[in-house]
């Protein structure tokens, strides 16, 4: 195993300067072709080379410390502040790493996720743009519910629904701690029983919630959704891209980094802080919605180890190799345990197959490409004219794929989704 922290001082300085440059180079309209710009490090393949399995990152306490005092002291949300299904974004708003009202611009999300968690500029930028397209007004969005008064730049048909109204566009079924929308009636409140299950698995693993624990529990939640949710639907983007992100982010971003654990250790106490759960034992646990906090003495990812799209693709594929059903696009047909999968080859006119999705970055490539092709149907319920939103999404996906080597899709056969009520019954407001 290569230990970067043991590299010579000149090499460490070089890597740190490269990382700082990458952090300043997010996607934007002006940077649609970053590989053509000599000063921008997101040329094809470079991010993937930096993020390599088996590499132990360095630890720098001064650089990685995340403050929860002073300007970043916890401030509870008021009745008008938005909080939603993502605990990390809720914590950012509560600690001033994005606007406290829970409504952020693209730059707010890009800067905040890097400063608070060490998210790579490519991933931070893509998620910001995607959220603004499907949950906002193309320039900003709410981390919770609908917000009136956002700019109507895209010809919106109504108030943007926010992240809480993004079911099967962004947020999806089989969440770690949130319930399936059709079963619970909301997709943004923590389900304490699910949290307790995850917490218990960590306690059984020497008080460590790592990717092994999360992958095993993801399989449990996936099976629970199939068994119990008649409207369960594993969508091309929400299921294949956003779902593994929701699971891997728990460890990759919430784990506390240290010299002893440079890749991070996620204990039960840290998990409780990020999920707004108090109480010493599971029998005493209490969930307070919207009060997610950064723990004391907590350290994020190192600059040379920011979490990028290629890194997320590697994690997603590792989980899918253990449980190939994670990549099974399809859903239940109106009753529990009635899952029928889509024929990927027919869906993509032969560009991808089910077997292909387990190879390299193909799973992520399929999710991005199929997500782009199904977007007009979703966007037609949000915008009067889908053109500007679709152009913005196409650019963002092209940028996100730049280091993955993806096969392009010209179309998908969406009629294959007709038998899934989780797809056909969902309103443009993200409700059933």
C-alpha positions as CSV (number, residue, x, y, z in Angstrom):
1,X,0.0,0.0,0.0
2,X,1.3,3.4,-1.0
3,X,1.4,6.0,1.8
4,X,1.2,9.5,0.4
5,X,1.9,11.0,3.8
6,X,5.3,9.3,3.8
7,X,6.2,10.8,0.4
8,X,9.1,13.3,0.3
9,X,8.3,16.9,1.1
10,X,8.6,18.2,-2.5
11,X,6.1,15.6,-3.7
12,X,3.7,16.4,-0.8
13,X,3.9,20.1,-1.7
14,X,3.2,19.4,-5.4
15,X,0.2,17.2,-4.5
16,X,-1.2,19.9,-2.2
17,X,-0.9,22.6,-4.8
18,X,-2.6,20.4,-7.4
19,X,-5.4,19.7,-4.9
20,X,-5.8,23.4,-4.2
21,X,-6.0,24.2,-7.9
22,X,-8.6,21.4,-8.4
23,X,-10.7,22.9,-5.6
24,X,-10.8,26.2,-7.5
25,X,-11.9,24.7,-10.8
26,X,-15.6,23.7,-10.6
27,X,-17.8,23.3,-13.6
28,X,-19.4,26.4,-15.1
29,X,-20.7,27.6,-18.4
30,X,-17.3,29.1,-19.1
31,X,-15.5,25.8,-18.3
32,X,-17.5,23.3,-20.5
33,X,-14.3,21.9,-21.9
34,X,-11.9,21.9,-19.0
35,X,-9.5,19.5,-20.7
36,X,-8.8,22.3,-23.2
37,X,-7.6,24.7,-20.5
38,X,-4.0,24.3,-19.4
39,X,-4.6,25.6,-15.9
40,X,-7.5,23.3,-15.1
41,X,-6.6,19.8,-13.7
42,X,-9.8,18.1,-14.7
43,X,-8.5,16.8,-18.0
44,X,-9.7,13.3,-18.9
45,X,-8.3,10.6,-16.6
46,X,-6.4,12.9,-14.3
47,X,-8.9,12.7,-11.4
48,X,-9.1,9.0,-11.7
49,X,-5.3,8.7,-11.5
50,X,-5.2,10.8,-8.3
51,X,-8.0,8.8,-6.7
52,X,-6.6,5.3,-6.7
53,X,-7.6,2.3,-4.5
54,X,-5.1,1.3,-1.9
55,X,-3.7,4.8,-1.4
56,X,-3.7,6.1,2.2
57,X,-4.2,9.8,2.3
58,X,-2.1,12.1,4.5
59,X,-3.6,13.8,7.5
60,X,-3.1,17.5,8.3
61,X,-5.1,18.6,11.3
62,X,-4.9,22.3,10.6
63,X,-6.1,21.9,7.0
64,X,-8.8,19.3,7.7
65,X,-10.4,20.7,10.9
66,X,-14.0,21.7,10.4
67,X,-15.1,24.4,12.9
68,X,-18.4,24.2,14.7
69,X,-17.8,27.3,16.8
70,X,-17.7,31.1,16.2
71,X,-19.1,31.9,12.8
72,X,-19.9,28.2,12.4
73,X,-21.6,27.6,15.7
74,X,-24.8,25.6,15.5
75,X,-28.0,27.6,15.0
76,X,-31.3,25.7,15.0
77,X,-33.6,26.3,12.1
78,X,-36.6,28.5,12.4
79,X,-40.0,27.8,11.1
80,X,-39.2,29.3,7.7
81,X,-35.9,27.6,7.2
82,X,-35.7,24.6,4.9
83,X,-34.3,21.3,6.0
84,X,-34.7,18.0,4.1
85,X,-33.6,14.5,3.4
86,X,-29.8,15.0,3.3
87,X,-28.3,15.2,6.8
88,X,-25.0,16.6,5.5
89,X,-26.7,19.6,3.8
90,X,-28.9,20.1,6.9
91,X,-25.7,20.3,9.0
92,X,-24.1,22.7,6.6
93,X,-27.1,25.1,6.8
94,X,-27.1,24.8,10.6
95,X,-23.4,25.7,10.9
96,X,-23.2,28.4,8.3
97,X,-21.4,26.4,5.5
98,X,-24.3,27.4,3.3
99,X,-27.2,29.9,3.8
100,X,-29.1,29.2,7.0
101,X,-32.5,29.3,5.3
102,X,-31.5,26.2,3.4
103,X,-31.8,27.7,-0.1
104,X,-28.4,27.9,-1.9
105,X,-27.0,29.1,-5.2
106,X,-24.8,26.8,-7.3
107,X,-21.7,28.4,-5.8
108,X,-23.1,28.0,-2.3
109,X,-23.4,24.3,-2.7
110,X,-20.0,23.9,-4.5
111,X,-18.1,25.9,-2.0
112,X,-19.9,24.6,1.1
113,X,-19.6,20.9,0.3
114,X,-15.8,21.3,-0.4
115,X,-15.2,23.4,2.7
116,X,-17.3,21.2,5.1
117,X,-16.7,17.7,3.7
118,X,-13.9,17.6,1.1
119,X,-16.1,16.9,-1.8
120,X,-14.3,17.0,-5.2
121,X,-15.1,20.0,-7.4
122,X,-16.4,17.7,-10.2
123,X,-18.9,16.0,-7.9
124,X,-19.9,19.1,-6.0
125,X,-20.5,21.0,-9.2
126,X,-22.5,18.2,-10.9
127,X,-24.8,17.7,-7.8
128,X,-25.3,21.5,-7.5
129,X,-26.3,21.8,-11.1
130,X,-28.5,18.7,-11.1
131,X,-30.3,19.9,-7.9
132,X,-30.9,23.4,-9.4
133,X,-32.4,21.8,-12.6
134,X,-34.8,19.3,-11.0
135,X,-35.4,20.9,-7.6
136,X,-34.9,24.7,-8.2
137,X,-34.9,27.4,-10.8
138,X,-31.7,26.5,-12.7
139,X,-29.6,28.8,-10.5
140,X,-30.5,27.7,-6.9
141,X,-32.6,25.2,-4.9
142,X,-33.9,24.3,-1.5
143,X,-32.5,21.5,0.5
144,X,-36.0,21.0,1.9
145,X,-39.5,21.7,0.5
146,X,-41.0,24.2,-1.9
147,X,-39.9,27.8,-1.8
148,X,-41.7,30.7,-3.4
149,X,-39.9,33.7,-4.8
150,X,-37.0,31.9,-6.5
151,X,-36.0,33.4,-9.9
152,X,-38.2,32.1,-12.7
153,X,-35.4,31.9,-15.2
154,X,-36.4,28.6,-16.6
155,X,-40.2,29.3,-17.1
156,X,-41.2,27.2,-14.1
157,X,-44.8,25.9,-14.1
158,X,-45.0,26.3,-10.3
159,X,-42.9,26.8,-7.2
160,X,-39.7,24.6,-7.2
161,X,-40.3,21.6,-5.0
162,X,-36.9,21.4,-3.4
163,X,-34.9,18.3,-2.6
164,X,-37.8,16.9,-0.5
165,X,-39.9,16.9,-3.7
166,X,-37.3,15.1,-5.9
167,X,-38.5,11.5,-5.5
168,X,-37.1,9.2,-8.3
169,X,-35.5,12.2,-9.9
170,X,-32.8,12.7,-7.3
171,X,-33.9,11.1,-4.0
172,X,-35.1,7.5,-4.3
173,X,-36.3,4.4,-2.5
174,X,-34.2,2.1,-0.2
175,X,-32.6,5.0,1.7
176,X,-30.4,4.3,4.7
177,X,-32.5,6.3,7.2
178,X,-35.4,7.7,5.3
179,X,-38.6,5.8,4.4
180,X,-39.8,5.0,0.9
181,X,-42.2,7.8,-0.1
182,X,-45.2,5.6,-0.9
183,X,-45.0,3.8,2.4
184,X,-44.3,6.7,4.8
185,X,-45.9,9.6,3.0
186,X,-42.6,11.6,3.1
187,X,-39.0,11.0,2.0
188,X,-37.3,13.5,4.3
189,X,-37.8,12.5,7.9
190,X,-35.5,10.1,9.6
191,X,-37.1,6.7,10.4
192,X,-35.7,5.9,13.9
193,X,-36.1,2.2,13.4
194,X,-33.9,2.3,10.4
195,X,-31.3,4.4,12.2
196,X,-31.2,2.0,15.1
197,X,-30.6,-0.9,12.7
198,X,-27.6,0.9,11.2
199,X,-26.3,2.0,14.5
200,X,-26.5,-1.6,15.9
201,X,-24.5,-2.9,12.9
202,X,-21.8,-0.4,13.7
203,X,-21.7,-1.4,17.3
204,X,-21.3,-5.0,16.3
205,X,-18.3,-3.9,14.1
206,X,-16.3,-2.5,17.1
207,X,-18.2,0.9,16.9
208,X,-17.2,1.4,13.3
209,X,-19.7,2.1,10.4
210,X,-17.6,1.4,7.4
211,X,-18.3,0.6,3.8
212,X,-18.7,-3.1,4.6
213,X,-21.4,-2.3,7.2
214,X,-23.1,0.1,4.8
215,X,-23.1,-2.3,1.9
216,X,-24.6,-5.1,4.0
217,X,-27.3,-2.8,5.3
218,X,-28.0,-1.4,1.9
219,X,-28.8,-4.9,0.7
220,X,-31.2,-5.3,3.7
221,X,-32.9,-2.0,2.9
222,X,-33.1,-2.9,-0.8
223,X,-34.8,-6.2,0.0
224,X,-37.1,-4.5,2.5
225,X,-38.3,-2.1,-0.1
226,X,-39.0,-4.9,-2.6
227,X,-40.8,-6.9,-0.1
228,X,-43.0,-4.1,1.4
229,X,-43.3,-1.2,-1.0
230,X,-45.8,-1.9,-3.9
231,X,-44.4,1.3,-5.6
232,X,-40.8,0.5,-5.2
233,X,-38.9,1.7,-8.3
234,X,-35.1,1.6,-8.9
235,X,-34.7,4.4,-11.5
236,X,-31.8,4.8,-13.9
237,X,-30.4,7.9,-12.2
238,X,-32.0,7.9,-8.7
239,X,-31.3,4.2,-8.3
240,X,-28.0,3.7,-10.1
241,X,-26.2,7.0,-9.4
242,X,-27.9,8.8,-6.4
243,X,-28.7,5.7,-4.3
244,X,-25.0,4.4,-4.0
245,X,-24.0,8.0,-3.4
246,X,-26.4,8.3,-0.5
247,X,-24.8,5.2,1.1
248,X,-21.2,5.8,0.3
249,X,-21.4,9.4,1.4
250,X,-22.1,8.3,5.0
251,X,-18.7,6.8,5.4
252,X,-16.7,8.8,2.9
253,X,-17.9,12.2,4.2
254,X,-19.0,11.7,7.8
255,X,-16.1,9.5,9.1
256,X,-13.8,11.5,11.3
257,X,-10.3,11.7,9.9
258,X,-7.2,11.5,12.1
259,X,-3.5,10.5,12.0
260,X,-4.6,7.1,13.3
261,X,-7.5,6.8,10.8
262,X,-6.6,9.0,7.8
263,X,-9.4,7.5,5.8
264,X,-11.8,8.0,8.7
265,X,-13.6,6.3,11.5
266,X,-17.3,6.7,11.8
267,X,-18.5,5.9,15.3
268,X,-22.0,5.7,16.6
269,X,-21.6,9.1,18.4
270,X,-20.5,10.8,15.2
271,X,-23.4,9.2,13.3
272,X,-25.9,10.4,15.9
273,X,-24.6,14.0,15.6
274,X,-24.9,14.1,11.9
275,X,-28.4,12.5,12.0
276,X,-29.8,14.7,14.8
277,X,-30.3,11.8,17.2
278,X,-29.7,12.1,20.9
279,X,-29.7,9.6,23.8
280,X,-27.1,7.2,25.2
281,X,-28.7,3.9,24.2
282,X,-31.1,2.9,21.4
283,X,-34.0,2.7,23.8
284,X,-33.3,6.4,24.7
285,X,-32.8,7.7,21.1
286,X,-34.7,10.8,20.2
287,X,-34.7,12.3,16.7
288,X,-35.1,16.1,16.4
289,X,-35.9,17.0,12.7
290,X,-33.5,19.5,11.2
291,X,-31.0,19.7,14.1
292,X,-28.1,17.9,12.4
293,X,-24.7,19.0,13.7
294,X,-21.0,18.8,13.0
295,X,-19.4,16.9,15.9
296,X,-16.8,18.4,18.1
297,X,-13.1,17.8,17.1
298,X,-14.2,16.6,13.6
299,X,-11.9,16.5,10.6
300,X,-12.9,16.2,6.9
301,X,-11.0,14.7,3.9
302,X,-7.6,15.9,3.0
303,X,-7.2,18.3,0.0
304,X,-5.3,15.6,-1.9
305,X,-8.0,13.1,-1.3
306,X,-11.2,15.0,-2.1
307,X,-14.0,12.7,-3.1
308,X,-14.6,12.8,-6.9
309,X,-16.9,11.2,-9.4
310,X,-14.4,8.5,-10.5
311,X,-13.9,7.7,-6.8
312,X,-17.7,7.4,-6.3
313,X,-18.0,5.2,-9.3
314,X,-15.3,2.8,-7.9
315,X,-17.3,2.6,-4.6
316,X,-20.6,2.1,-6.4
317,X,-19.1,-0.7,-8.5
318,X,-17.6,-2.4,-5.5
319,X,-21.0,-2.5,-3.8
320,X,-22.7,-3.8,-7.0
321,X,-20.2,-6.6,-7.4
322,X,-21.2,-7.9,-4.0
323,X,-25.0,-7.3,-4.7
324,X,-25.7,-7.1,-8.5
325,X,-29.4,-6.4,-7.8
326,X,-28.4,-2.8,-6.9
327,X,-28.0,-2.2,-10.7
328,X,-31.4,-3.8,-11.5
329,X,-33.4,-1.0,-13.0
330,X,-37.1,-1.8,-12.6
331,X,-39.6,-2.1,-9.8
332,X,-42.6,-3.6,-8.2
333,X,-45.8,-3.7,-10.2
334,X,-48.4,-2.7,-7.6
335,X,-47.8,-5.3,-4.9
336,X,-45.0,-6.2,-2.6
337,X,-42.3,-8.6,-3.8
338,X,-43.4,-8.3,-7.5
339,X,-40.2,-6.9,-8.8
340,X,-39.7,-7.0,-12.5
341,X,-36.4,-5.8,-14.0
342,X,-36.0,-3.8,-17.2
343,X,-34.1,-5.5,-20.1
344,X,-31.1,-3.1,-20.2
345,X,-30.2,-4.2,-23.7
346,X,-33.7,-3.4,-25.1
347,X,-33.8,-0.2,-23.0
348,X,-30.6,1.1,-24.5
349,X,-30.9,-0.4,-28.0
350,X,-28.0,-2.7,-27.4
351,X,-25.5,0.0,-26.2
352,X,-25.4,-1.5,-22.7
353,X,-26.4,-4.9,-21.2
354,X,-26.9,-6.1,-17.6
355,X,-23.5,-7.8,-17.6
356,X,-21.8,-4.7,-18.9
357,X,-23.0,-2.6,-15.9
358,X,-20.7,-4.5,-13.6
359,X,-17.6,-3.7,-15.6
360,X,-15.5,-0.6,-14.8
361,X,-17.4,2.6,-14.9
362,X,-20.3,1.2,-17.1
363,X,-22.8,1.3,-14.3
364,X,-22.3,5.0,-13.7
365,X,-22.1,5.7,-17.4
366,X,-25.4,4.0,-17.9
367,X,-27.0,5.9,-15.0
368,X,-25.8,9.2,-16.4
369,X,-26.8,8.5,-20.0
370,X,-30.2,7.0,-19.2
371,X,-30.9,9.8,-16.7
372,X,-30.3,12.3,-19.5
373,X,-32.6,10.5,-21.9
374,X,-35.4,10.2,-19.3
375,X,-35.0,13.8,-18.3
376,X,-37.4,15.4,-20.9
377,X,-40.3,13.5,-19.4
378,X,-39.5,14.7,-15.9
379,X,-38.7,18.3,-17.0
380,X,-41.9,18.7,-19.0
381,X,-43.8,18.7,-15.7
382,X,-41.5,21.4,-14.3
383,X,-40.8,23.9,-17.1
384,X,-42.8,25.5,-19.9
385,X,-39.8,25.1,-22.2
386,X,-37.5,22.2,-21.3
387,X,-34.8,23.4,-23.6
388,X,-32.7,25.5,-21.3
389,X,-32.8,23.0,-18.5
390,X,-32.0,20.1,-20.8
391,X,-29.1,22.0,-22.3
392,X,-27.7,22.7,-18.8
393,X,-28.2,19.0,-17.8
394,X,-26.5,17.8,-21.0
395,X,-23.5,19.9,-20.3
396,X,-23.3,18.9,-16.7
397,X,-23.5,15.2,-17.6
398,X,-20.9,15.5,-20.3
399,X,-18.6,17.1,-17.8
400,X,-19.3,14.4,-15.2
401,X,-18.5,11.7,-17.7
402,X,-15.2,13.3,-18.8
403,X,-13.0,10.9,-16.8
404,X,-15.2,7.8,-17.2
405,X,-15.0,6.9,-20.9
406,X,-18.8,6.5,-21.4
407,X,-20.7,5.1,-24.3
408,X,-23.4,7.6,-25.4
409,X,-27.1,6.8,-25.6
410,X,-29.2,8.4,-28.3
411,X,-32.4,7.3,-26.7
412,X,-34.0,4.9,-24.3
413,X,-37.3,2.9,-24.6
414,X,-39.2,4.6,-21.8
415,X,-42.3,2.5,-22.6
416,X,-40.6,-0.2,-20.6
417,X,-41.4,1.8,-17.5
418,X,-45.1,1.7,-18.1
419,X,-45.8,-1.3,-15.8
420,X,-44.3,0.4,-12.7
421,X,-46.7,2.5,-10.6
422,X,-43.7,4.0,-8.8
423,X,-42.8,5.6,-12.1
424,X,-46.2,6.2,-13.8
425,X,-48.1,7.4,-10.7
426,X,-45.5,10.0,-9.5
427,X,-46.6,13.6,-10.0
428,X,-44.3,16.4,-11.1
429,X,-44.4,17.6,-7.5
430,X,-42.8,14.4,-6.4
431,X,-45.9,12.9,-4.7
432,X,-48.2,10.0,-5.2
